[in-house]
Amino acid sequence: MEIAKNTVVTLEYTVRDPDGNMVDDGQHPLTYLHGGYDGIFEQIETALHGKAKGEQLTLKLQPEDAFGEYDESMVLIEDRTLFPENIEVGMSFERVTEDGEDEVLYRITDIAEGKVVVDGNHPLAGVALVFDLTISDVRAATDEEVAHGHVHGAGGHHH
């Protein structure tokens, strides 16, 4: 079966940066609903369309096609007193945007001299990524999966 709209695709994958450093070792296969449901980067979905089980691809995505460019304005320096006592570098927290619409995930990147540096960029923002993909399964989506816009069962969403 070829990958087409409303098929469920399972991928074995690894992701590396352009220098060959492992970003994601793909320990768990990725299963998504194909056909514009935002389950995978658009450029990868486009490249997979029409392919079949067993085929392999290597794709390089530029930052704008993956996690976006690095945005310096998303780095904030806050007073240490605004945070709980037990914070440490690497912790994440959500903050609602000024308009109250979206929540942004911030990571603490530094704590020094009464200040805390937080970064709202995705950890992979500004990084080109190289995806090595093997299509391990393709099947027709169920009516329920299509209606819900995501995969159910193994590798997918559970109710």
C-alpha positions in Angstrom: 0.0 0.0 0.0 1.3 3.5 -0.9 1.3 6.4 1.5 -1.7 8.6 0.7 -4.2 10.8 2.5 -5.8 9.0 5.4 -3.2 6.3 5.7 -1.5 5.5 9.0 2.3 5.5 8.6 4.8 4.0 11.0 8.4 5.2 10.6 11.7 3.9 12.1 13.9 6.9 12.3 16.9 8.7 13.6 17.5 12.4 13.7 21.0 14.0 13.6 22.4 17.5 13.4 24.4 18.5 10.3 27.6 17.5 12.2 26.3 13.9 12.7 25.5 14.3 16.4 22.5 12.2 17.5 19.5 14.3 18.3 16.9 11.5 18.6 17.8 7.9 18.4 14.3 6.9 17.4 14.0 4.3 20.1 10.2 4.3 19.6 8.8 4.2 16.1 6.8 7.2 15.0 3.2 6.6 13.9 1.1 9.3 12.3 -2.0 9.9 10.3 -0.9 11.1 6.8 -2.7 13.8 4.9 -2.3 17.3 6.5 -3.2 16.5 10.1 0.0 18.1 11.5 1.3 14.8 12.9 4.7 15.3 11.3 6.7 18.1 9.6 5.1 19.1 6.4 8.2 18.6 4.3 8.6 15.1 5.5 5.0 14.3 4.9 5.3 15.6 1.3 8.5 13.5 0.7 6.8 10.3 2.0 3.6 10.7 -0.1 3.4 7.9 -2.6 6.1 5.8 -1.0 5.6 2.2 0.3 6.6 0.0 3.2 10.3 -0.8 3.2 11.4 2.4 1.4 14.1 4.6 3.0 14.7 8.3 2.8 17.2 10.8 4.2 15.9 14.3 4.4 17.6 17.5 5.7 15.3 20.1 7.1 16.4 23.7 7.6 15.4 25.3 10.9 12.4 27.1 9.3 11.0 23.7 8.2 11.6 22.1 11.6 11.5 23.9 15.0 12.0 27.4 13.6 14.8 30.0 13.8 16.3 30.9 17.1 14.5 34.0 18.5 16.6 36.1 20.9 13.5 37.9 22.1 12.3 34.6 23.7 15.3 34.7 26.1 14.3 36.5 29.3 16.2 37.5 32.4 14.0 37.4 35.5 14.5 38.2 39.1 15.3 35.1 41.2 12.6 36.0 43.7 9.9 35.2 41.1 10.8 31.5 41.2 10.4 28.7 43.8 13.4 27.8 45.9 14.1 24.4 44.3 14.6 25.5 40.7 17.6 24.3 38.7 19.1 24.7 35.2 17.2 22.5 32.7 13.8 22.7 34.4 10.9 23.8 32.3 7.7 25.7 33.0 4.8 27.1 31.0 3.9 30.7 30.8 0.8 32.1 29.2 1.6 34.7 26.5 0.7 38.4 26.9 -2.5 38.0 25.0 -3.5 35.1 27.2 -3.9 32.9 24.1 -1.0 30.5 24.0 1.2 28.8 26.5 5.0 28.9 25.8 7.3 26.3 27.4 10.4 28.0 28.9 13.5 26.3 30.0 15.8 27.6 32.7 19.3 28.0 31.1 21.2 29.9 33.8 20.8 30.9 37.5 23.3 33.5 38.8 23.6 36.7 40.9 19.9 36.8 41.8 18.8 36.4 38.2 17.3 33.5 36.3 17.7 33.2 32.5 14.8 31.5 30.8 14.5 30.5 27.1 11.2 30.0 25.3 12.8 28.7 22.1 12.5 25.0 21.3 15.8 23.3 22.2 16.3 22.6 18.5 15.4 26.0 17.2 17.9 27.3 14.8 19.2 23.8 14.1 19.1 22.0 10.7 18.1 18.4 11.2 18.9 15.3 9.1 16.2 12.6 9.3 16.9 9.0 8.3 13.6 7.3 7.7 12.5 3.8 7.0 8.8 3.2 6.3 8.0 0.1 8.5 4.2 0.0 8.0 1.4 1.7 6.0 -2.3 0.9 6.5 -5.7 2.5 5.8 -6.8 4.7 8.7 -10.1 3.8 10.4 -13.1 6.1 10.0 -12.7 7.1 13.7 -9.0 8.0 13.2 -9.9 10.2 10.3 -12.7 11.8 12.2 -10.4 12.5 15.2 -7.5 13.5 13.0 -5.0 11.2 14.8 -3.9 7.6 15.1 -5.6 5.3 17.8 -4.2 2.1 19.2 -0.5 1.0 19.1 1.8 4.0 18.6 -1.1 6.4 18.6 -3.5 8.1 21.0 -5.4 6.1 23.6 -8.7 7.1 25.2 
